[in-house]
Amino acid sequence: MSTSLSEAVRSAYQWSTGSCFRCGAEGVEVAELGPIGPAEQEIVLFACADCLATLEADRETAARRAGVPYIPGGVIPR
């Protein structure tokens, strides 16, 4: 498991064993990011800790640039 995730980020997600949509790693601990697609065809995306750290860092940078608070979680808004 990655050490690059803060406890605030780690606790914002539900974790299980599975496959990462971003890097393709299989049988690793992944966080449920949430569903995408139209309601009748939704799929749920999962990301490993390393990929989630990158996604959250991008969100934090975007929030800082927009002048809004960064809140961990919600890579895919629900």
trRosetta pair geometry for C-beta under 8 A, 3 or more apart (Angstrom, degrees):
i j d omega theta_ij theta_ji phi_ij phi_ji
1 29 5.6 -7 -95 47 99 143
1 49 5.3 87 -162 -14 70 161
2 5 5.7 90 94 -9 106 96
2 48 7.6 109 -19 144 118 88
2 49 3.5 -169 21 121 109 119
2 50 4.8 158 -72 -67 139 65
2 52 8.0 -177 43 54 143 94
2 53 5.8 -114 132 -28 155 136
4 49 7.3 137 52 148 87 98
4 50 6.9 69 39 -116 130 59
4 53 4.2 42 105 -134 117 158
5 9 4.8 -123 -165 84 91 121
5 10 4.8 107 132 -59 125 92
5 49 5.5 -99 -20 -163 131 98
5 52 6.6 17 -92 97 126 111
5 53 5.3 -117 -70 -83 77 97
5 56 7.5 86 -122 34 85 152
6 9 4.9 95 55 8 79 98
6 10 6.9 -146 94 -3 40 89
6 72 7.2 -123 70 -85 111 151
7 10 5.5 -55 -140 42 34 113
7 11 5.9 26 163 -15 69 111
8 11 6.3 -60 -142 41 22 103
8 12 6.6 30 154 -32 58 108
8 72 4.7 142 132 10 94 152
9 12 5.7 -56 -154 23 32 116
9 13 7.5 4 160 -1 62 107
9 52 7.2 149 159 140 120 111
9 53 7.5 94 126 -102 160 62
9 56 5.2 23 -131 -138 135 169
9 72 4.3 -131 -93 -151 60 135
9 73 7.3 179 -140 -48 53 63
10 13 6.9 -84 -167 41 30 95
10 15 7.8 -9 -168 -47 81 131
10 49 7.9 5 -103 -126 94 105
12 72 4.4 -162 -26 123 153 98
12 73 3.0 -134 172 -63 128 108
12 74 7.5 -70 166 -8 129 70
13 31 3.6 15 149 -160 149 120
13 32 6.3 169 -170 49 93 62
13 33 7.5 -20 -127 -83 123 46
13 52 7.1 -72 -13 -148 166 151
13 73 6.4 -178 -55 -112 73 87
14 31 6.9 127 67 -153 41 67
14 32 4.9 -4 66 27 96 116
15 29 5.6 9 -176 -176 115 100
15 30 6.9 160 -148 81 67 32
15 31 5.5 -39 -92 -93 72 65
15 32 7.8 -147 -80 -4 25 78
16 29 7.4 170 92 -146 19 61
16 30 6.4 -28 68 62 66 80
16 32 7.1 41 14 -43 107 99
16 46 7.6 -72 59 -132 96 140
17 27 6.4 0 178 -157 106 45
17 28 7.0 177 -147 93 70 15
17 29 6.1 -48 -94 -92 61 49
17 30 7.1 90 -151 15 18 86
18 26 7.8 -68 158 -147 38 57
18 27 7.8 -36 -157 -82 5 21
18 28 7.5 -49 66 62 40 57
18 30 4.5 -73 60 33 95 134
18 46 5.0 17 90 107 134 166
19 24 7.1 -20 -174 -161 102 38
19 25 6.8 177 -149 91 58 48
19 26 4.6 -12 -102 -108 94 71
19 27 7.6 21 -77 -17 68 42
19 28 7.7 84 -109 35 32 85
19 30 6.9 -7 65 -45 18 155
19 46 6.6 104 75 74 51 121
20 23 5.0 10 101 46 134 83
20 24 6.4 -41 75 10 87 12
20 25 4.6 36 19 46 119 88
20 26 7.9 -122 16 -66 72 39
20 28 6.5 -15 -29 62 106 124
20 30 5.6 -169 -79 -107 70 118
20 46 6.4 -107 -108 109 41 81
20 47 5.3 55 -144 -143 91 41
20 48 4.0 -48 -77 -18 136 94
20 51 5.5 132 -169 14 132 146
21 33 7.8 -79 23 19 132 136
21 45 4.6 -46 -10 -151 156 94
21 46 6.1 130 -19 56 94 53
21 47 6.3 -58 36 -78 88 71
22 47 5.5 32 1 -124 119 99
22 48 7.5 -120 51 25 104 85
22 51 4.0 148 65 -152 141 146
22 54 7.9 -178 154 63 160 127
22 55 7.6 -137 -69 -50 157 117
23 48 6.4 -52 40 26 121 125
23 50 7.3 12 -14 82 154 113
23 51 5.4 -149 -13 -63 107 125
25 28 4.7 5 133 3 120 141
25 48 5.2 20 57 -47 134 148
28 48 5.0 6 110 -112 136 116
29 48 6.9 94 79 -139 58 73
29 49 6.4 25 90 -31 104 106
30 46 3.9 57 146 162 135 113
30 47 6.0 150 -156 71 91 20
30 48 5.4 -57 -99 -80 76 50
31 46 6.6 163 74 -156 36 71
31 47 5.7 -23 54 62 89 78
31 48 7.9 125 9 -130 79 8
31 49 7.4 98 -19 -83 107 56
31 52 5.2 54 31 -85 133 152
32 44 6.2 -21 -152 172 98 119
32 45 7.8 123 -161 85 51 49
32 46 5.7 -37 -99 -100 48 83
33 44 7.6 155 58 180 70 70
33 45 4.4 -30 55 90 121 97
33 46 6.4 -174 2 -97 88 25
33 47 5.7 59 -47 -3 120 105
33 52 7.8 -162 -79 -106 102 99
33 55 7.9 -35 -113 126 130 168
33 75 4.8 -56 -146 68 109 119
33 76 4.8 87 148 5 96 113
34 44 6.7 -103 165 -140 16 78
34 45 6.8 -4 60 45 46 88
34 75 7.4 177 20 68 107 79
34 76 3.8 -150 63 81 116 119
34 77 7.8 -130 84 72 164 15
34 78 5.4 -133 -137 -74 145 96
35 42 4.0 7 -173 -175 127 122
35 43 6.6 150 -145 76 74 26
35 44 5.1 -48 -85 -89 68 66
35 45 7.6 145 -113 4 20 76
35 76 7.2 -174 58 132 32 145
35 78 8.0 79 36 -114 84 87
36 42 6.8 147 69 -147 27 72
36 43 6.3 -23 57 61 78 77
36 45 6.1 31 -2 -21 113 116
36 76 6.1 -103 -65 -141 93 141
37 41 4.9 -95 153 100 129 85
37 42 4.8 173 71 -107 100 41
37 43 5.7 64 6 13 138 77
38 41 5.1 44 63 38 87 95
38 42 7.1 -122 86 -57 34 68
39 42 6.1 -13 -142 -35 27 110
45 76 6.5 121 46 -31 121 147
47 51 4.3 -123 -171 94 105 115
47 52 4.5 138 107 -63 119 83
47 55 6.4 -3 166 0 174 143
47 75 7.3 -4 9 56 145 169
48 51 5.1 84 54 17 77 102
48 52 6.8 -144 93 -7 34 93
49 52 5.6 -57 -141 39 28 112
49 53 6.3 36 156 -27 63 102
50 53 5.7 -50 -152 27 30 114
50 54 7.0 28 150 -15 61 102
51 54 5.7 -53 -155 35 38 112
51 55 6.4 36 150 -17 69 106
52 55 5.5 -53 -144 39 36 112
52 56 6.0 33 157 -17 69 107
52 75 7.2 -112 -137 -47 78 148
53 56 6.0 -56 -143 40 27 108
53 57 6.3 31 155 -22 62 107
54 57 5.7 -54 -147 34 29 112
54 58 6.6 31 153 -19 63 104
55 58 5.8 -55 -154 34 31 112
55 59 6.6 32 149 -18 64 105
55 75 4.9 19 148 -124 134 131
56 59 5.4 -50 -148 36 37 114
56 60 6.3 40 152 -22 67 103
56 72 6.3 14 -146 -132 127 82
56 75 7.0 -78 -72 -77 67 103
57 60 5.6 -51 -147 35 32 113
57 61 6.4 34 153 -19 64 104
58 61 5.8 -53 -149 36 31 112
58 62 6.3 31 153 -18 65 107
59 62 5.7 -56 -147 38 31 111
59 63 6.3 32 154 -20 65 106
59 70 6.6 123 126 -143 87 102
59 74 7.7 136 -149 86 155 85
59 75 6.7 -116 -51 -106 139 66
60 63 5.8 -53 -147 35 30 112
60 64 6.4 32 154 -19 63 106
60 70 4.5 40 -124 -138 69 155
61 64 5.8 -55 -149 36 30 112
61 65 6.4 28 154 -16 65 107
62 65 5.8 -56 -147 38 31 111
62 66 6.2 20 157 -11 65 112
63 66 5.9 -64 -144 45 29 105
63 68 5.1 -95 -157 77 79 83
63 69 6.6 -35 177 115 128 20
63 70 3.9 152 75 -79 156 80
63 71 8.0 160 -111 7 158 58
64 67 7.6 33 178 -72 29 32
64 70 6.8 -14 -46 -43 76 119
71 74 6.9 37 95 23 97 132
74 77 5.5 30 -170 -95 99 58
74 78 7.2 -109 -121 3 81 82
